[in-house]
Amino acid sequence: MVILTILTALISLLLIGVVLIQNPKGGGVDATFGGNATNQMLGAAKSTDFIEKLTWYLAAAILILCVIIAATYAGADVTGAGTAPLRQ
């Protein structure tokens, strides 16, 4: 379960980076991270399509991992949790 949690965190960081690299209508940090060179090499449409697809794939991966983690924890034995007596 720990491996799935770490994998989810890593994919989340990648998703943050991909979203920051995107070039929205009002401008973005795309040029800061070498977006102009990518556009010249791959063409503006191809790099935009790749980044958009990568965003969707990473978001889907996070969703699937979250469902798997939730199902794993739902089936886990959590005896002892919440059995401590309350202080009065």
N, C-alpha and C positions, 0 to 999 in steps of 0.2 A: 504494500500500500504506500510505503514511503517513496518508492521509485515512481509510482504514478503521480504522486503529489509533486515531486521534484520535476518530473517531465512536464506537468501542467504549468508550473512556475516558469520553466525555460521557454515553453511555447508562448506563454503570456508576454514575456519580455521580447521575444521575436515579433509578436504581433504589435506591440507598442512601437518598436523600431520601424516596422513596415508602414504603420499608419502615419508616423512622423515623416517618413520619406515621401509619401504621396504628395502630389501637387494638386491641391484643391483649386476651386475657381478663383479664390482671392489670393492665390500664391501660397507658398509653403516653404519648407526647409529642403525641398528637393534639390535645389541648386547648391545648397550648403554641403551636402554629402556627395557631390559629384554627379548630380542628376543631369547636368548639361552634357557631360561626357557620355553618359549612358544613352541619352537621346540621340547624340550624334552617331554613336556606334550601332545601336539597335534600331533607331528610329523612335520617334515620340510615341507612336501608337503601340508598337510592340512592347516597349518598356512599361507603358501605362497598363496594358492588358496583363502583363506578367505580374506586376505589383498588385493589381486588383484581384487576380486569381489567387495569388499567394495570401492575400488578406482573407479571402473567403475560406481557403483551405485551412489556414491557421485557426480561424474562428470555429470552423467545424471540428477541428481536432480538439480544441478546448472543450467544446460542448460534449463531444463523445467521451473524453477523459473524465469530465465532471460527472456524467451519468454513470460511468464505470466505477468511479470512486464512491459515489453515493450508494450504488448497489452493493459494493464491497463492504462498506461500513454498515449498511443495513443488515447484512448477513453475519457481521462479526459478533463474537461473544463479548459483551461489555459488562460482564458481571462485576460487581464491585463499584460500578459507577453510580453515584448518587445514593449509596447506602449508608453514608456517614450520618450519624444522628445530628439533628439541629440543636444548636445551643439556645438555651432559653434565658 
